[in-house]
Amino acid sequence: MSNQFDINYLDRCVELAAEALESGNPPFGSVLVDANDNVLYEGHNLTAGGDSTQHPEFAIARWAATNMTPEERAQSTVYTSGEHCPMCAAAHGWVGLGRIVYASSSEQLSAWLNEMDLPQPPVATLPINSVVPNVPVEGPFPEQADAIQLLQKQYHAGR
């Protein structure tokens, strides 16, 4: 059930995605929030250096595995600008993180890439629950998805 906290955190994910774009990376940003609405970790995509595993959701999973108890991880929420790819969804599931709230869906990203006549990602764009069936998931959110679409267009126009 979404609330104003969710919208605020998704807006922060859009800001982080814009920071990623400004640094030459694909526009993806994510925030890890604990059960008490404390931001524990923020990050954005860092794949421009050539390591395509440097997604913020994957970084969150690694950070959480090291810094949180299993109970804290299960009660946390990961907010992200784009629905987790299968790699990030698997990492999320393996470390036992809780709910995921995303601004834009993998289906939307796939459609945007098609509209721009660009190739699809090398990994299938699957819904999160196809990879981790029992994780509560919410998204997409139209206002933030529109902002992410614009960032995606800017990123691909600059390549």
LUMTORPA-487916 format. One record per residue (C-alpha): residue in three letters; y, z, x. Coordinates in nm, 2 decimals. Layout:
 res     c2     c3     c1
 Ala      Y      Z      X
...
***
This chain:
 res     c2     c3     c1
 Met   0.00   0.00   0.00
 Ser   0.32  -0.12   0.17
 Asn   0.63   0.09   0.19
 Gln   0.97   0.07   0.36
 Phe   0.82   0.20   0.68
 Asp   0.59  -0.10   0.68
 Ile   0.88  -0.34   0.64
 Asn   1.08  -0.17   0.91
 Tyr   0.79  -0.19   1.15
 Leu   0.73  -0.56   1.06
 Asp   1.10  -0.62   1.13
 Arg   1.06  -0.46   1.47
 Cys   0.76  -0.69   1.53
 Val   0.98  -0.99   1.45
 Glu   1.24  -0.86   1.71
 Leu   0.96  -0.82   1.97
 Ala   0.84  -1.18   1.89
 Ala   1.20  -1.30   1.96
 Glu   1.20  -1.10   2.29
 Ala   0.87  -1.28   2.38
 Leu   1.03  -1.62   2.30
 Glu   1.34  -1.53   2.51
 Ser   1.11  -1.45   2.81
 Gly   0.92  -1.78   2.78
 Asn   0.62  -1.65   2.59
 Pro   0.48  -1.74   2.25
 Pro   0.66  -1.54   1.98
 Phe   0.42  -1.26   1.90
 Gly   0.51  -0.89   1.89
 Ser   0.32  -0.57   1.78
 Val   0.38  -0.20   1.73
 Leu   0.13   0.09   1.72
 Val   0.22   0.37   1.49
 Asp   0.04   0.71   1.45
 Ala  -0.04   0.89   1.12
 Asn   0.30   1.07   1.14
 Asp   0.50   0.74   1.17
 Asn   0.56   0.79   1.54
 Val   0.58   0.46   1.74
 Leu   0.33   0.50   2.03
 Tyr   0.33   0.15   2.18
 Glu   0.53  -0.17   2.15
 Gly   0.47  -0.50   2.31
 His   0.49  -0.87   2.30
 Asn   0.29  -1.17   2.41
 Leu   0.28  -1.21   2.79
 Thr   0.07  -1.52   2.82
 Ala   0.33  -1.74   2.99
 Gly   0.19  -1.63   3.33
 Gly  -0.14  -1.81   3.26
 Asp  -0.35  -1.52   3.13
 Ser  -0.42  -1.61   2.77
 Thr  -0.56  -1.27   2.69
 Gln  -0.22  -1.10   2.73
 His  -0.17  -1.06   2.35
 Pro   0.01  -0.75   2.24
 Glu  -0.26  -0.65   1.99
 Phe  -0.52  -0.66   2.28
 Ala  -0.28  -0.44   2.49
 Ile  -0.25  -0.20   2.20
 Ala  -0.63  -0.17   2.18
 Arg  -0.66  -0.10   2.55
 Trp  -0.38   0.15   2.55
 Ala  -0.52   0.33   2.24
 Ala  -0.87   0.36   2.40
 Thr  -0.72   0.54   2.70
 Asn  -0.45   0.75   2.53
 Met  -0.57   0.84   2.18
 Thr  -0.87   1.03   2.04
 Pro  -1.11   0.84   1.81
 Glu  -0.96   1.03   1.51
 Glu  -0.60   0.94   1.61
 Arg  -0.70   0.57   1.65
 Ala  -0.87   0.56   1.31
 Gln  -0.55   0.71   1.14
 Ser  -0.31   0.47   1.32
 Thr  -0.16   0.15   1.20
 Val  -0.10  -0.17   1.40
 Tyr   0.19  -0.38   1.29
 Thr   0.21  -0.73   1.42
 Ser   0.41  -1.05   1.38
 Gly   0.10  -1.26   1.34
 Glu  -0.25  -1.19   1.21
 His  -0.48  -1.09   1.49
 Cys  -0.68  -1.37   1.66
 Pro  -1.06  -1.31   1.68
 Met  -1.03  -1.16   2.03
 Cys  -0.77  -0.91   1.92
 Ala  -0.94  -0.83   1.59
 Ala  -1.26  -0.76   1.79
 Ala  -1.08  -0.53   2.04
 His  -0.92  -0.35   1.74
 Gly  -1.26  -0.29   1.58
 Trp  -1.43  -0.19   1.91
 Val  -1.18   0.09   1.98
 Gly  -1.17   0.20   1.61
 Leu  -0.81   0.15   1.53
 Gly  -0.70   0.18   1.16
 Arg  -0.50  -0.03   0.93
 Ile  -0.34  -0.36   1.03
 Val  -0.02  -0.49   0.87
 Tyr   0.09  -0.84   0.97
 Ala   0.40  -1.05   0.89
 Ser   0.24  -1.40   0.90
 Ser  -0.12  -1.51   0.86
 Ser  -0.35  -1.72   1.08
 Glu  -0.36  -1.96   0.79
 Gln   0.02  -1.99   0.80
 Leu   0.02  -2.04   1.18
 Ser  -0.24  -2.32   1.15
 Ala  -0.04  -2.49   0.88
 Trp   0.28  -2.47   1.08
 Leu   0.11  -2.62   1.39
 Asn  -0.02  -2.90   1.16
 Glu   0.34  -2.96   1.03
 Met   0.46  -2.99   1.39
 Asp   0.17  -3.22   1.48
 Leu   0.05  -2.97   1.74
 Pro  -0.31  -2.89   1.83
 Gln  -0.48  -2.58   1.69
 Pro  -0.54  -2.28   1.92
 Pro  -0.86  -2.30   2.13
 Val  -1.01  -2.01   1.93
 Ala  -1.07  -2.03   1.56
 Thr  -0.80  -1.89   1.33
 Leu  -1.02  -1.65   1.13
 Pro  -0.90  -1.39   0.89
 Ile  -0.92  -1.04   1.05
 Asn  -1.18  -0.92   0.80
 Ser  -1.41  -1.20   0.91
 Val  -1.43  -1.03   1.25
 Val  -1.39  -0.66   1.15
 Pro  -1.49  -0.64   0.78
 Asn  -1.40  -0.27   0.72
 Val  -1.05  -0.26   0.86
 Pro  -0.78  -0.23   0.59
 Val  -0.54  -0.53   0.62
 Glu  -0.21  -0.61   0.45
 Gly  -0.01  -0.93   0.49
 Pro   0.15  -1.17   0.50
 Phe   0.50  -1.07   0.41
 Pro   0.72  -1.37   0.31
 Glu   1.06  -1.27   0.45
 Gln   0.91  -1.18   0.79
 Ala   0.67  -1.48   0.79
 Asp   0.97  -1.71   0.74
 Ala   1.14  -1.55   1.05
 Ile   0.81  -1.60   1.25
 Gln   0.79  -1.96   1.14
 Leu   1.14  -2.02   1.28
 Leu   1.05  -1.85   1.61
 Gln   0.73  -2.07   1.63
 Lys   0.94  -2.38   1.57
 Gln   1.18  -2.28   1.84
 Tyr   0.90  -2.20   2.09
 His   0.73  -2.53   2.04
 Ala   1.05  -2.73   2.04
 Gly   1.13  -2.59   2.38
 Arg   0.79  -2.68   2.53
***
